[in-house]
């Protein structure tokens, strides 16, 4: 009985470590995809997700939709981003897209349901040149590990 309990405990610990490692990779990819993007002051993160070459961050703020949209339009322009589109959505939200060099950015803002404030999503992609450098660095690291 104790052996089974030890095995189950060990499996649970391994699964937890793998899950933590996965969360860390997700945060790193999202950070790379959203490199140089500022968050609206006073925002609270809700979720972070990422794929191989893209990341998404969902945040909320007590500020109004128009205040957040105006801040992003101004802040992006001041920080070297070129606004590509700025549209009002059918549900009253706002969609803004911009890029800086080869780095794309999409911002989707929606008013909070049932209360004041705004929930917004930042979506970015890692440019192909960044991805190639990241992958070559990863393979170099794994080659070093294999040599040891």
CNS distance restraints for C-alpha pairs under 8 A (distance, minus, plus):
assign (resid   1 and name CA) (resid   5 and name CA) 6.34 0.50 0.50
assign (resid   2 and name CA) (resid   6 and name CA) 6.06 0.50 0.50
assign (resid   3 and name CA) (resid   7 and name CA) 6.11 0.50 0.50
assign (resid   4 and name CA) (resid   8 and name CA) 6.07 0.50 0.50
assign (resid   5 and name CA) (resid   9 and name CA) 6.03 0.50 0.50
assign (resid   6 and name CA) (resid  10 and name CA) 6.06 0.50 0.50
assign (resid   7 and name CA) (resid  11 and name CA) 6.11 0.50 0.50
assign (resid   8 and name CA) (resid  12 and name CA) 6.11 0.50 0.50
assign (resid   9 and name CA) (resid  13 and name CA) 6.21 0.50 0.50
assign (resid  10 and name CA) (resid  14 and name CA) 6.20 0.50 0.50
assign (resid  11 and name CA) (resid  15 and name CA) 6.10 0.50 0.50
assign (resid  12 and name CA) (resid  16 and name CA) 6.11 0.50 0.50
assign (resid  13 and name CA) (resid  17 and name CA) 6.16 0.50 0.50
assign (resid  14 and name CA) (resid  18 and name CA) 6.15 0.50 0.50
assign (resid  15 and name CA) (resid  19 and name CA) 6.07 0.50 0.50
assign (resid  16 and name CA) (resid  20 and name CA) 6.15 0.50 0.50
assign (resid  17 and name CA) (resid  21 and name CA) 6.14 0.50 0.50
assign (resid  18 and name CA) (resid  22 and name CA) 6.13 0.50 0.50
assign (resid  19 and name CA) (resid  23 and name CA) 6.19 0.50 0.50
assign (resid  20 and name CA) (resid  24 and name CA) 6.16 0.50 0.50
assign (resid  21 and name CA) (resid  25 and name CA) 6.25 0.50 0.50
assign (resid  22 and name CA) (resid  26 and name CA) 6.15 0.50 0.50
assign (resid  23 and name CA) (resid  27 and name CA) 6.23 0.50 0.50
assign (resid  24 and name CA) (resid  28 and name CA) 6.15 0.50 0.50
assign (resid  25 and name CA) (resid  29 and name CA) 6.07 0.50 0.50
assign (resid  26 and name CA) (resid  30 and name CA) 6.10 0.50 0.50
assign (resid  26 and name CA) (resid  48 and name CA) 7.35 0.50 0.50
assign (resid  26 and name CA) (resid  49 and name CA) 6.04 0.50 0.50
assign (resid  26 and name CA) (resid  50 and name CA) 5.29 0.50 0.50
assign (resid  26 and name CA) (resid  51 and name CA) 7.55 0.50 0.50
assign (resid  26 and name CA) (resid  55 and name CA) 7.80 0.50 0.50
assign (resid  27 and name CA) (resid  31 and name CA) 5.97 0.50 0.50
assign (resid  27 and name CA) (resid  48 and name CA) 6.80 0.50 0.50
assign (resid  27 and name CA) (resid  49 and name CA) 7.40 0.50 0.50
assign (resid  27 and name CA) (resid  50 and name CA) 7.53 0.50 0.50
assign (resid  28 and name CA) (resid  32 and name CA) 6.19 0.50 0.50
assign (resid  29 and name CA) (resid  33 and name CA) 6.11 0.50 0.50
assign (resid  29 and name CA) (resid  50 and name CA) 6.18 0.50 0.50
assign (resid  29 and name CA) (resid  51 and name CA) 7.55 0.50 0.50
assign (resid  29 and name CA) (resid  52 and name CA) 7.44 0.50 0.50
assign (resid  29 and name CA) (resid  53 and name CA) 7.09 0.50 0.50
assign (resid  29 and name CA) (resid  54 and name CA) 6.84 0.50 0.50
assign (resid  29 and name CA) (resid  55 and name CA) 6.13 0.50 0.50
assign (resid  30 and name CA) (resid  34 and name CA) 6.02 0.50 0.50
assign (resid  30 and name CA) (resid  48 and name CA) 7.15 0.50 0.50
assign (resid  30 and name CA) (resid  49 and name CA) 6.78 0.50 0.50
assign (resid  30 and name CA) (resid  50 and name CA) 5.62 0.50 0.50
assign (resid  30 and name CA) (resid  54 and name CA) 6.50 0.50 0.50
assign (resid  30 and name CA) (resid  55 and name CA) 3.90 0.50 0.50
assign (resid  30 and name CA) (resid  56 and name CA) 6.09 0.50 0.50
assign (resid  30 and name CA) (resid  57 and name CA) 7.35 0.50 0.50
assign (resid  30 and name CA) (resid 124 and name CA) 7.61 0.50 0.50
assign (resid  31 and name CA) (resid  35 and name CA) 5.73 0.50 0.50
assign (resid  31 and name CA) (resid  55 and name CA) 7.34 0.50 0.50
assign (resid  32 and name CA) (resid  55 and name CA) 7.87 0.50 0.50
assign (resid  32 and name CA) (resid 126 and name CA) 6.45 0.50 0.50
assign (resid  33 and name CA) (resid  53 and name CA) 7.19 0.50 0.50
assign (resid  33 and name CA) (resid  54 and name CA) 5.51 0.50 0.50
assign (resid  33 and name CA) (resid  55 and name CA) 5.40 0.50 0.50
assign (resid  33 and name CA) (resid 103 and name CA) 7.89 0.50 0.50
assign (resid  33 and name CA) (resid 123 and name CA) 7.74 0.50 0.50
assign (resid  33 and name CA) (resid 124 and name CA) 4.75 0.50 0.50
assign (resid  33 and name CA) (resid 125 and name CA) 4.63 0.50 0.50
assign (resid  33 and name CA) (resid 126 and name CA) 4.63 0.50 0.50
assign (resid  34 and name CA) (resid  55 and name CA) 6.95 0.50 0.50
assign (resid  34 and name CA) (resid  56 and name CA) 7.98 0.50 0.50
assign (resid  34 and name CA) (resid 105 and name CA) 7.57 0.50 0.50
assign (resid  34 and name CA) (resid 122 and name CA) 7.70 0.50 0.50
assign (resid  34 and name CA) (resid 123 and name CA) 7.19 0.50 0.50
assign (resid  34 and name CA) (resid 124 and name CA) 5.19 0.50 0.50
assign (resid  34 and name CA) (resid 125 and name CA) 7.25 0.50 0.50
assign (resid  37 and name CA) (resid  76 and name CA) 7.94 0.50 0.50
assign (resid  38 and name CA) (resid  75 and name CA) 7.99 0.50 0.50
assign (resid  39 and name CA) (resid  43 and name CA) 6.80 0.50 0.50
assign (resid  40 and name CA) (resid  61 and name CA) 7.83 0.50 0.50
assign (resid  40 and name CA) (resid  68 and name CA) 6.79 0.50 0.50
assign (resid  40 and name CA) (resid  71 and name CA) 7.48 0.50 0.50
assign (resid  40 and name CA) (resid  72 and name CA) 7.60 0.50 0.50
assign (resid  42 and name CA) (resid  61 and name CA) 6.34 0.50 0.50
assign (resid  43 and name CA) (resid  59 and name CA) 6.14 0.50 0.50
assign (resid  43 and name CA) (resid  60 and name CA) 5.49 0.50 0.50
assign (resid  43 and name CA) (resid  61 and name CA) 4.64 0.50 0.50
assign (resid  43 and name CA) (resid  62 and name CA) 7.86 0.50 0.50
assign (resid  44 and name CA) (resid  59 and name CA) 5.39 0.50 0.50
assign (resid  44 and name CA) (resid  60 and name CA) 5.32 0.50 0.50
assign (resid  44 and name CA) (resid  61 and name CA) 6.33 0.50 0.50
assign (resid  45 and name CA) (resid  57 and name CA) 7.19 0.50 0.50
assign (resid  45 and name CA) (resid  58 and name CA) 6.04 0.50 0.50
assign (resid  45 and name CA) (resid  59 and name CA) 4.28 0.50 0.50
assign (resid  45 and name CA) (resid  60 and name CA) 6.51 0.50 0.50
assign (resid  46 and name CA) (resid  57 and name CA) 7.59 0.50 0.50
assign (resid  46 and name CA) (resid  58 and name CA) 5.41 0.50 0.50
assign (resid  46 and name CA) (resid  59 and name CA) 5.18 0.50 0.50
assign (resid  46 and name CA) (resid  60 and name CA) 7.01 0.50 0.50
assign (resid  47 and name CA) (resid  57 and name CA) 5.88 0.50 0.50
assign (resid  47 and name CA) (resid  58 and name CA) 5.23 0.50 0.50
assign (resid  47 and name CA) (resid  59 and name CA) 7.22 0.50 0.50
assign (resid  48 and name CA) (resid  55 and name CA) 7.51 0.50 0.50
assign (resid  48 and name CA) (resid  56 and name CA) 5.79 0.50 0.50
assign (resid  48 and name CA) (resid  57 and name CA) 4.65 0.50 0.50
assign (resid  48 and name CA) (resid  58 and name CA) 6.53 0.50 0.50
assign (resid  49 and name CA) (resid  55 and name CA) 5.81 0.50 0.50
assign (resid  49 and name CA) (resid  56 and name CA) 5.22 0.50 0.50
assign (resid  49 and name CA) (resid  57 and name CA) 6.60 0.50 0.50
assign (resid  50 and name CA) (resid  54 and name CA) 5.59 0.50 0.50
assign (resid  50 and name CA) (resid  55 and name CA) 4.09 0.50 0.50
assign (resid  50 and name CA) (resid  56 and name CA) 6.01 0.50 0.50
assign (resid  51 and name CA) (resid  55 and name CA) 6.37 0.50 0.50
assign (resid  53 and name CA) (resid 125 and name CA) 5.77 0.50 0.50
assign (resid  53 and name CA) (resid 126 and name CA) 5.23 0.50 0.50
assign (resid  53 and name CA) (resid 127 and name CA) 7.87 0.50 0.50
assign (resid  53 and name CA) (resid 131 and name CA) 7.03 0.50 0.50
assign (resid  54 and name CA) (resid 123 and name CA) 7.34 0.50 0.50
assign (resid  54 and name CA) (resid 124 and name CA) 5.68 0.50 0.50
assign (resid  54 and name CA) (resid 125 and name CA) 4.10 0.50 0.50
assign (resid  54 and name CA) (resid 126 and name CA) 5.84 0.50 0.50
assign (resid  55 and name CA) (resid 123 and name CA) 5.81 0.50 0.50
assign (resid  55 and name CA) (resid 124 and name CA) 5.52 0.50 0.50
assign (resid  55 and name CA) (resid 125 and name CA) 6.33 0.50 0.50
assign (resid  56 and name CA) (resid 121 and name CA) 6.84 0.50 0.50
assign (resid  56 and name CA) (resid 122 and name CA) 5.58 0.50 0.50
assign (resid  56 and name CA) (resid 123 and name CA) 4.44 0.50 0.50
assign (resid  56 and name CA) (resid 124 and name CA) 6.54 0.50 0.50
assign (resid  57 and name CA) (resid 121 and name CA) 5.68 0.50 0.50
assign (resid  57 and name CA) (resid 122 and name CA) 5.21 0.50 0.50
assign (resid  57 and name CA) (resid 123 and name CA) 6.61 0.50 0.50
assign (resid  58 and name CA) (resid 119 and name CA) 7.19 0.50 0.50
assign (resid  58 and name CA) (resid 120 and name CA) 5.76 0.50 0.50
assign (resid  58 and name CA) (resid 121 and name CA) 4.37 0.50 0.50
assign (resid  58 and name CA) (resid 122 and name CA) 6.40 0.50 0.50
assign (resid  59 and name CA) (resid 119 and name CA) 5.69 0.50 0.50
assign (resid  59 and name CA) (resid 120 and name CA) 5.42 0.50 0.50
assign (resid  59 and name CA) (resid 121 and name CA) 6.33 0.50 0.50
assign (resid  60 and name CA) (resid 117 and name CA) 7.31 0.50 0.50
assign (resid  60 and name CA) (resid 118 and name CA) 5.65 0.50 0.50
assign (resid  60 and name CA) (resid 119 and name CA) 4.21 0.50 0.50
assign (resid  60 and name CA) (resid 120 and name CA) 6.17 0.50 0.50
assign (resid  61 and name CA) (resid 117 and name CA) 5.61 0.50 0.50
assign (resid  61 and name CA) (resid 118 and name CA) 5.42 0.50 0.50
assign (resid  61 and name CA) (resid 119 and name CA) 6.46 0.50 0.50
assign (resid  62 and name CA) (resid 116 and name CA) 6.26 0.50 0.50
assign (resid  62 and name CA) (resid 117 and name CA) 3.92 0.50 0.50
assign (resid  62 and name CA) (resid 118 and name CA) 6.25 0.50 0.50
assign (resid  63 and name CA) (resid  67 and name CA) 6.37 0.50 0.50
assign (resid  63 and name CA) (resid  68 and name CA) 6.58 0.50 0.50
assign (resid  63 and name CA) (resid 116 and name CA) 7.67 0.50 0.50
assign (resid  63 and name CA) (resid 117 and name CA) 4.91 0.50 0.50
assign (resid  63 and name CA) (resid 118 and name CA) 6.19 0.50 0.50
assign (resid  64 and name CA) (resid  68 and name CA) 6.36 0.50 0.50
assign (resid  64 and name CA) (resid 111 and name CA) 7.32 0.50 0.50
assign (resid  64 and name CA) (resid 116 and name CA) 7.21 0.50 0.50
assign (resid  64 and name CA) (resid 117 and name CA) 5.10 0.50 0.50
assign (resid  64 and name CA) (resid 118 and name CA) 5.86 0.50 0.50
assign (resid  65 and name CA) (resid  69 and name CA) 6.13 0.50 0.50
assign (resid  65 and name CA) (resid  93 and name CA) 7.76 0.50 0.50
assign (resid  65 and name CA) (resid 109 and name CA) 6.72 0.50 0.50
assign (resid  65 and name CA) (resid 110 and name CA) 6.65 0.50 0.50
assign (resid  65 and name CA) (resid 111 and name CA) 5.79 0.50 0.50
assign (resid  65 and name CA) (resid 117 and name CA) 6.88 0.50 0.50
assign (resid  65 and name CA) (resid 118 and name CA) 5.39 0.50 0.50
assign (resid  66 and name CA) (resid  70 and name CA) 5.96 0.50 0.50
assign (resid  67 and name CA) (resid  71 and name CA) 6.09 0.50 0.50
assign (resid  68 and name CA) (resid  72 and name CA) 6.22 0.50 0.50
assign (resid  68 and name CA) (resid 118 and name CA) 7.74 0.50 0.50
assign (resid  69 and name CA) (resid  73 and name CA) 6.19 0.50 0.50
assign (resid  69 and name CA) (resid  94 and name CA) 7.43 0.50 0.50
assign (resid  69 and name CA) (resid 109 and name CA) 7.41 0.50 0.50
assign (resid  70 and name CA) (resid  74 and name CA) 6.29 0.50 0.50
assign (resid  71 and name CA) (resid  75 and name CA) 5.86 0.50 0.50
assign (resid  72 and name CA) (resid  76 and name CA) 5.66 0.50 0.50
assign (resid  73 and name CA) (resid  77 and name CA) 6.38 0.50 0.50
assign (resid  73 and name CA) (resid  83 and name CA) 7.60 0.50 0.50
assign (resid  74 and name CA) (resid  78 and name CA) 6.20 0.50 0.50
assign (resid  75 and name CA) (resid  79 and name CA) 6.15 0.50 0.50
assign (resid  76 and name CA) (resid  80 and name CA) 6.52 0.50 0.50
assign (resid  76 and name CA) (resid  81 and name CA) 5.05 0.50 0.50
assign (resid  76 and name CA) (resid  82 and name CA) 7.33 0.50 0.50
assign (resid  76 and name CA) (resid  83 and name CA) 7.61 0.50 0.50
assign (resid  76 and name CA) (resid  98 and name CA) 7.92 0.50 0.50
assign (resid  77 and name CA) (resid  81 and name CA) 5.15 0.50 0.50
assign (resid  77 and name CA) (resid  82 and name CA) 6.19 0.50 0.50
assign (resid  77 and name CA) (resid  83 and name CA) 7.14 0.50 0.50
assign (resid  80 and name CA) (resid 100 and name CA) 6.33 0.50 0.50
assign (resid  81 and name CA) (resid  98 and name CA) 6.12 0.50 0.50
assign (resid  81 and name CA) (resid  99 and name CA) 5.40 0.50 0.50
assign (resid  81 and name CA) (resid 100 and name CA) 4.64 0.50 0.50
assign (resid  82 and name CA) (resid  98 and name CA) 5.31 0.50 0.50
assign (resid  82 and name CA) (resid  99 and name CA) 5.41 0.50 0.50
assign (resid  82 and name CA) (resid 100 and name CA) 6.18 0.50 0.50
assign (resid  83 and name CA) (resid  96 and name CA) 7.45 0.50 0.50
assign (resid  83 and name CA) (resid  97 and name CA) 6.09 0.50 0.50
assign (resid  83 and name CA) (resid  98 and name CA) 4.27 0.50 0.50
assign (resid  83 and name CA) (resid  99 and name CA) 6.77 0.50 0.50
assign (resid  84 and name CA) (resid  96 and name CA) 7.56 0.50 0.50
assign (resid  84 and name CA) (resid  97 and name CA) 5.41 0.50 0.50
assign (resid  84 and name CA) (resid  98 and name CA) 4.99 0.50 0.50
assign (resid  84 and name CA) (resid  99 and name CA) 7.29 0.50 0.50
assign (resid  85 and name CA) (resid  95 and name CA) 7.64 0.50 0.50
assign (resid  85 and name CA) (resid  96 and name CA) 5.53 0.50 0.50
assign (resid  85 and name CA) (resid  97 and name CA) 5.17 0.50 0.50
assign (resid  85 and name CA) (resid  98 and name CA) 7.00 0.50 0.50
assign (resid  86 and name CA) (resid  94 and name CA) 7.14 0.50 0.50
assign (resid  86 and name CA) (resid  95 and name CA) 5.74 0.50 0.50
assign (resid  86 and name CA) (resid  96 and name CA) 4.45 0.50 0.50
assign (resid  86 and name CA) (resid  97 and name CA) 6.63 0.50 0.50
assign (resid  87 and name CA) (resid  94 and name CA) 5.68 0.50 0.50
assign (resid  87 and name CA) (resid  95 and name CA) 5.28 0.50 0.50
assign (resid  87 and name CA) (resid  96 and name CA) 6.55 0.50 0.50
assign (resid  88 and name CA) (resid  92 and name CA) 6.23 0.50 0.50
assign (resid  88 and name CA) (resid  93 and name CA) 5.86 0.50 0.50
assign (resid  88 and name CA) (resid  94 and name CA) 4.55 0.50 0.50
assign (resid  88 and name CA) (resid  95 and name CA) 6.40 0.50 0.50
assign (resid  89 and name CA) (resid  93 and name CA) 5.00 0.50 0.50
assign (resid  89 and name CA) (resid  94 and name CA) 5.54 0.50 0.50
assign (resid  89 and name CA) (resid  95 and name CA) 6.80 0.50 0.50
assign (resid  92 and name CA) (resid 110 and name CA) 7.10 0.50 0.50
assign (resid  92 and name CA) (resid 111 and name CA) 7.76 0.50 0.50
assign (resid  93 and name CA) (resid 108 and name CA) 7.18 0.50 0.50
assign (resid  93 and name CA) (resid 109 and name CA) 5.40 0.50 0.50
assign (resid  93 and name CA) (resid 110 and name CA) 4.38 0.50 0.50
assign (resid  93 and name CA) (resid 111 and name CA) 6.66 0.50 0.50
assign (resid  94 and name CA) (resid 108 and name CA) 5.85 0.50 0.50
assign (resid  94 and name CA) (resid 109 and name CA) 5.12 0.50 0.50
assign (resid  94 and name CA) (resid 110 and name CA) 6.64 0.50 0.50
assign (resid  95 and name CA) (resid 106 and name CA) 7.27 0.50 0.50
assign (resid  95 and name CA) (resid 107 and name CA) 5.73 0.50 0.50
assign (resid  95 and name CA) (resid 108 and name CA) 4.56 0.50 0.50
assign (resid  95 and name CA) (resid 109 and name CA) 6.37 0.50 0.50
assign (resid  96 and name CA) (resid 106 and name CA) 5.83 0.50 0.50
assign (resid  96 and name CA) (resid 107 and name CA) 5.07 0.50 0.50
assign (resid  96 and name CA) (resid 108 and name CA) 6.47 0.50 0.50
assign (resid  97 and name CA) (resid 104 and name CA) 7.54 0.50 0.50
assign (resid  97 and name CA) (resid 105 and name CA) 5.63 0.50 0.50
assign (resid  97 and name CA) (resid 106 and name CA) 4.41 0.50 0.50
assign (resid  97 and name CA) (resid 107 and name CA) 6.19 0.50 0.50
assign (resid  98 and name CA) (resid 104 and name CA) 6.03 0.50 0.50
assign (resid  98 and name CA) (resid 105 and name CA) 5.20 0.50 0.50
assign (resid  98 and name CA) (resid 106 and name CA) 6.49 0.50 0.50
assign (resid  99 and name CA) (resid 103 and name CA) 5.38 0.50 0.50
assign (resid  99 and name CA) (resid 104 and name CA) 4.29 0.50 0.50
assign (resid  99 and name CA) (resid 105 and name CA) 5.70 0.50 0.50
assign (resid 100 and name CA) (resid 104 and name CA) 6.64 0.50 0.50
assign (resid 102 and name CA) (resid 127 and name CA) 5.78 0.50 0.50
assign (resid 103 and name CA) (resid 124 and name CA) 7.37 0.50 0.50
assign (resid 103 and name CA) (resid 125 and name CA) 6.52 0.50 0.50
assign (resid 103 and name CA) (resid 126 and name CA) 6.55 0.50 0.50
assign (resid 103 and name CA) (resid 127 and name CA) 5.63 0.50 0.50
assign (resid 104 and name CA) (resid 124 and name CA) 5.79 0.50 0.50
assign (resid 104 and name CA) (resid 125 and name CA) 6.03 0.50 0.50
assign (resid 104 and name CA) (resid 127 and name CA) 7.98 0.50 0.50
assign (resid 105 and name CA) (resid 122 and name CA) 7.12 0.50 0.50
assign (resid 105 and name CA) (resid 123 and name CA) 5.75 0.50 0.50
assign (resid 105 and name CA) (resid 124 and name CA) 4.66 0.50 0.50
assign (resid 105 and name CA) (resid 125 and name CA) 7.14 0.50 0.50
assign (resid 106 and name CA) (resid 121 and name CA) 7.92 0.50 0.50
assign (resid 106 and name CA) (resid 122 and name CA) 5.89 0.50 0.50
assign (resid 106 and name CA) (resid 123 and name CA) 5.08 0.50 0.50
assign (resid 106 and name CA) (resid 124 and name CA) 6.46 0.50 0.50
assign (resid 107 and name CA) (resid 120 and name CA) 6.91 0.50 0.50
assign (resid 107 and name CA) (resid 121 and name CA) 5.59 0.50 0.50
assign (resid 107 and name CA) (resid 122 and name CA) 4.78 0.50 0.50
assign (resid 107 and name CA) (resid 123 and name CA) 6.42 0.50 0.50
assign (resid 108 and name CA) (resid 120 and name CA) 5.49 0.50 0.50
assign (resid 108 and name CA) (resid 121 and name CA) 5.16 0.50 0.50
assign (resid 108 and name CA) (resid 122 and name CA) 6.81 0.50 0.50
assign (resid 109 and name CA) (resid 118 and name CA) 6.76 0.50 0.50
assign (resid 109 and name CA) (resid 119 and name CA) 6.03 0.50 0.50
assign (resid 109 and name CA) (resid 120 and name CA) 4.26 0.50 0.50
assign (resid 109 and name CA) (resid 121 and name CA) 6.52 0.50 0.50
assign (resid 110 and name CA) (resid 118 and name CA) 5.72 0.50 0.50
assign (resid 110 and name CA) (resid 119 and name CA) 5.47 0.50 0.50
assign (resid 110 and name CA) (resid 120 and name CA) 6.08 0.50 0.50
assign (resid 111 and name CA) (resid 116 and name CA) 7.44 0.50 0.50
assign (resid 111 and name CA) (resid 117 and name CA) 6.08 0.50 0.50
assign (resid 111 and name CA) (resid 118 and name CA) 4.48 0.50 0.50
assign (resid 111 and name CA) (resid 119 and name CA) 6.21 0.50 0.50
assign (resid 112 and name CA) (resid 116 and name CA) 6.05 0.50 0.50
assign (resid 112 and name CA) (resid 117 and name CA) 5.41 0.50 0.50
assign (resid 112 and name CA) (resid 118 and name CA) 5.00 0.50 0.50
assign (resid 112 and name CA) (resid 119 and name CA) 5.86 0.50 0.50
assign (resid 126 and name CA) (resid 130 and name CA) 6.10 0.50 0.50
assign (resid 126 and name CA) (resid 131 and name CA) 6.17 0.50 0.50
assign (resid 127 and name CA) (resid 131 and name CA) 6.16 0.50 0.50
assign (resid 128 and name CA) (resid 132 and name CA) 6.08 0.50 0.50
assign (resid 129 and name CA) (resid 133 and name CA) 6.29 0.50 0.50
assign (resid 130 and name CA) (resid 134 and name CA) 6.05 0.50 0.50
assign (resid 131 and name CA) (resid 135 and name CA) 6.02 0.50 0.50
assign (resid 132 and name CA) (resid 136 and name CA) 6.06 0.50 0.50
assign (resid 133 and name CA) (resid 137 and name CA) 6.06 0.50 0.50
assign (resid 134 and name CA) (resid 138 and name CA) 6.19 0.50 0.50
assign (resid 135 and name CA) (resid 139 and name CA) 6.20 0.50 0.50
assign (resid 136 and name CA) (resid 140 and name CA) 6.13 0.50 0.50
assign (resid 137 and name CA) (resid 141 and name CA) 6.24 0.50 0.50
assign (resid 138 and name CA) (resid 142 and name CA) 6.24 0.50 0.50
assign (resid 139 and name CA) (resid 143 and name CA) 6.08 0.50 0.50
assign (resid 140 and name CA) (resid 144 and name CA) 6.32 0.50 0.50
assign (resid 141 and name CA) (resid 145 and name CA) 6.29 0.50 0.50
assign (resid 142 and name CA) (resid 146 and name CA) 6.15 0.50 0.50
assign (resid 143 and name CA) (resid 147 and name CA) 6.34 0.50 0.50
assign (resid 144 and name CA) (resid 148 and name CA) 6.70 0.50 0.50
